[in-house]
Amino acid sequence: MTTTARLSRRSLLRAAAAGTTALAAGCSGGARSVQVAVVWSTSELDRFRQVVAGYPAPVQVVSAGNDIDAFLRARHLAGTSPDVAILPRPGLVTEYAQRGWLSPVRPSAEYSVPDELGDLLTAEGQRYGVWVKAAHKSLVWRLRSMLPEPPATWDELVAMTRRLGALARRNGGPAPLAIGAADGWVLTDWFENVLADVAPDDYNTLAGPYADWQGRAVRDALDRLAELWSVDGAFLGGGRRALLTQYEESVIQVVYARRAVMLVGADFTADVVGPFQRGPQAPTTFPFPGAQPGGRPLIVGGDAAVVFADARGGVELIEWLTRADSFQPWLRAGGYLSPNTNVSIDSYTDQVGRRLVEEMRAPGTLRFDLSDQLPGAFTGSDGVGIWRIMQGFFADVTDGVGANEAIRRATGQLAAAARSAGGGR
């Protein structure tokens, strides 16, 4: 999540006040607590607090909300940076390191992650972050009673969407797909899965300074999305309604209201699904379909912990968080995937979690969330960057704009945004 470098005076004062209050609270008990700023809220926040309750020193956890970048920039300007922050994208780690805000970190000897992940958190040969939570982002959710046989390939998904869309228009049945298009990251997750399938060799190059956002790889991925997204009746309420639908609402449309049949969503969708996990009607997942049977993309995201310069106790907390047993309370509760390959698969209490971790540990298969690797404002947040551009593309193809014209508009905007952020053309 990003924001512009310019912060309003109100944002600065609000964050500074939060920092002062938090520090006072941390010191009130005598021993100074280690303060950690996180993006998590609700059940994820509660579970992380259960994790750090096992740390031998006091830890105060502050939820910074979705725009943790704005929160941390304001706290830095006010001189009230937390000791540790858990960031939702690697681009922030390297940016803060280059600004001199961070101290190098020293993970536990029990810490090991795939090379595709570890290299993302280094700057000038130094490690400035450690992965503490992973997300599997190549899943489709369904109820077996609504969809007994899921599609195995992209062509099967398109054919099923056309068939179910026609039935929905004719008989008023459930729509084929729910999608929380009001949250731009939902659309970039779709794009990244398709891109990794149609152009796997080009996927990682798009995160670099020589990325070609008007090249064939991007155009082919958008063309495939246009094929599906333009299907009449594909989305509950149509494209315009989908653009007003939040991610959580789209999950409920499938697993509770049963007004849609399928939903593309990461493993953390389980936090919303949880209350509806009962008996044979429990929601389940299948892999995001690729072009060939058995061949499918694997996109992962993750949250990384960093230590701010001169933070007292922060380095020691990072070392503790990277031990193989530190996140056991969250593992037992469910809804957590560890990026640490030294965490035993037997630690997972459910078969789904074990399967997802095994997939992520298979060598050479995973790719990290592309939008989270992009520089500056291009990375996307509400109303800007690749999130906004994908929402515009979705609006075009669901509103009758031809695929060629919609792709021309989107690739032009992507190229302009990349140039502005110094990330390609």
CORVENRA-V284319 format. One record per residue. PSI is psi in radians with two decimals (NA if undefined). BURIAL is + if it has 16 or more other C-alpha atoms within 10 Angstrom, else -. Layout:
<<PSI;BURIAL> <PSI;BURIAL>>
This chain:
<<2.35;+> <2.97;+> <2.97;+> <2.74;-> <-0.43;-> <2.11;-> <2.50;-> <2.70;-> <-0.62;-> <-0.76;-> <-0.73;-> <-0.83;+> <-0.66;-> <-0.79;-> <-0.69;+> <-0.71;+> <-0.70;-> <-0.70;+> <-0.76;+> <-0.77;+> <-0.75;-> <-0.72;+> <-0.70;+> <-0.74;-> <-0.65;-> <-0.52;+> <-0.20;-> <-0.44;-> <0.06;-> <-1.37;-> <2.35;-> <2.26;+> <2.75;+> <2.18;+> <2.30;+> <2.19;+> <2.31;+> <2.82;+> <-0.22;+> <2.73;+> <3.11;-> <-2.21;-> <-0.62;-> <-0.71;+> <-0.78;+> <-0.72;-> <-0.65;+> <-0.63;+> <-0.60;+> <-0.62;-> <-0.95;+> <-0.16;+> <-0.37;-> <-0.04;-> <2.48;-> <-0.06;-> <2.80;-> <2.40;+> <2.20;+> <2.18;+> <2.20;+> <2.17;+> <2.09;+> <-0.06;+> <-3.08;-> <-0.66;+> <1.19;-> <-0.45;+> <-0.84;+> <-0.72;+> <-0.83;+> <-0.60;+> <-0.75;+> <-0.72;+> <-0.65;+> <-0.78;+> <-0.56;-> <-0.09;+> <0.43;-> <0.66;+> <2.51;+> <2.97;+> <-0.74;+> <2.56;+> <2.60;+> <1.99;+> <2.53;+> <0.01;+> <2.53;+> <-0.45;+> <-0.59;+> <-0.62;+> <-0.89;+> <-0.63;+> <-0.83;-> <-0.65;+> <-0.76;+> <-0.47;-> <-0.16;-> <0.30;-> <-0.37;+> <2.73;+> <2.57;+> <2.66;+> <2.75;+> <1.70;+> <2.88;+> <2.74;+> <-0.27;-> <0.04;-> <2.20;+> <2.23;+> <2.78;+> <2.57;+> <-0.58;-> <-0.41;-> <-0.81;+> <-0.66;+> <-0.29;-> <-0.26;+> <0.41;+> <2.64;+> <2.21;+> <0.72;-> <-0.01;-> <2.51;-> <2.16;+> <0.01;+> <2.77;+> <2.44;+> <2.30;+> <-0.22;+> <2.42;+> <2.79;+> <2.24;+> <2.06;+> <0.42;+> <0.91;+> <2.62;+> <2.27;+> <2.56;+> <2.90;+> <2.31;+> <-0.59;+> <-0.47;-> <-0.54;+> <1.47;-> <-0.68;-> <1.83;-> <2.75;+> <2.46;+> <-0.32;+> <2.92;+> <-0.76;+> <-0.65;+> <-0.66;+> <-0.76;+> <-0.81;+> <-0.72;-> <-0.70;+> <-0.72;+> <-0.75;+> <-0.83;-> <-0.59;+> <-0.70;+> <-0.73;+> <-0.69;+> <-0.71;+> <-0.61;-> <-0.74;-> <-0.05;-> <0.40;-> <-3.03;+> <2.56;+> <2.68;+> <-0.69;+> <2.46;+> <2.55;+> <2.24;+> <1.18;+> <-0.17;+> <-0.39;+> <1.90;+> <-0.50;+> <-0.45;+> <-0.73;+> <-0.65;+> <-0.51;+> <-0.75;+> <-0.90;+> <-0.78;+> <-0.68;+> <-0.76;+> <-0.75;+> <-0.77;+> <-0.44;+> <-0.77;+> <-0.45;+> <1.10;-> <-0.58;-> <-0.35;-> <-0.19;+> <-0.99;+> <-0.46;+> <-0.42;-> <-0.23;+> <-0.11;+> <3.08;-> <-0.21;+> <0.41;-> <2.45;+> <1.68;+> <-0.05;+> <0.18;+> <3.12;-> <-0.65;-> <-0.84;+> <-0.73;+> <-0.69;+> <-0.70;+> <-0.77;+> <-0.63;+> <-0.70;+> <-0.73;+> <-0.73;+> <-0.63;+> <-0.73;-> <-0.85;+> <-0.42;+> <-0.06;+> <2.25;+> <2.17;+> <0.19;+> <-0.65;+> <2.50;+> <2.07;+> <-0.01;-> <3.03;+> <-0.71;+> <-0.70;+> <-0.66;-> <-0.60;+> <-0.18;+> <0.03;-> <2.17;+> <2.76;+> <-0.85;+> <-0.70;-> <-0.68;-> <-0.62;+> <-0.81;+> <-0.58;+> <-0.51;+> <-0.92;+> <-0.27;+> <-1.04;-> <-0.44;-> <0.67;+> <-0.09;+> <2.75;+> <-0.64;+> <2.76;+> <2.23;+> <2.15;+> <2.57;+> <3.04;+> <-0.49;+> <-0.07;+> <-0.41;+> <-0.47;+> <-0.58;-> <-0.64;+> <-0.51;+> <-0.93;-> <-0.25;-> <0.16;-> <1.41;-> <2.13;-> <-2.67;-> <-0.26;-> <0.16;-> <2.40;+> <2.59;+> <3.06;+> <2.80;+> <2.80;-> <2.57;+> <2.18;+> <2.37;+> <-3.05;+> <-0.55;+> <2.56;-> <2.28;-> <-0.34;-> <2.20;-> <2.73;+> <2.80;+> <1.79;+> <2.33;+> <2.62;+> <-3.09;+> <2.88;+> <2.31;+> <2.44;+> <2.40;+> <2.81;+> <2.26;+> <2.61;+> <2.41;+> <0.27;-> <2.32;+> <2.15;+> <-0.19;+> <-0.74;+> <-0.72;+> <-0.66;-> <-0.72;+> <-0.77;+> <-0.71;+> <-0.71;+> <-0.41;+> <0.12;+> <2.66;+> <-0.42;+> <0.01;+> <-0.58;+> <0.33;+> <-0.69;+> <-0.68;+> <-0.65;+> <-0.74;+> <-0.60;-> <-0.41;-> <2.95;+> <0.36;+> <2.31;+> <2.23;+> <2.35;+> <-0.18;+> <1.97;+> <-0.14;+> <-0.10;+> <2.17;+> <2.39;-> <-0.48;-> <-0.23;-> <-0.35;-> <2.31;+> <-0.20;-> <2.63;-> <-0.60;-> <-0.81;-> <-0.73;+> <-0.75;+> <-0.75;-> <-0.71;+> <-0.71;+> <-0.70;-> <-0.77;-> <-0.44;+> <-0.14;-> <2.24;-> <2.40;-> <0.20;-> <-0.50;-> <2.68;+> <2.46;+> <2.57;+> <2.05;+> <-0.80;+> <-0.51;+> <-0.22;+> <-0.19;+> <2.67;+> <2.66;+> <-2.52;+> <-0.26;+> <-0.50;+> <-0.49;+> <2.41;+> <-3.07;+> <2.03;+> <0.00;-> <2.94;+> <-2.71;+> <-0.48;+> <-0.88;+> <-0.71;+> <-0.72;+> <-0.57;+> <-0.67;+> <-0.71;+> <-0.77;+> <-0.77;+> <-0.72;+> <-0.93;+> <-0.43;+> <-0.14;+> <0.23;-> <0.01;-> <2.35;+> <2.63;-> <-0.77;+> <-0.77;-> <-0.72;-> <-0.70;+> <-0.71;+> <-0.79;-> <-0.84;-> <-0.78;+> <-0.60;+> <-0.73;-> <-0.68;+> <-0.75;+> <-0.73;+> <-0.72;+> <-0.65;+> <-0.78;+> <-0.73;+> <-0.58;-> <-0.02;+> <0.50;+> <0.52;+> <-2.74;+> <NA;+>>
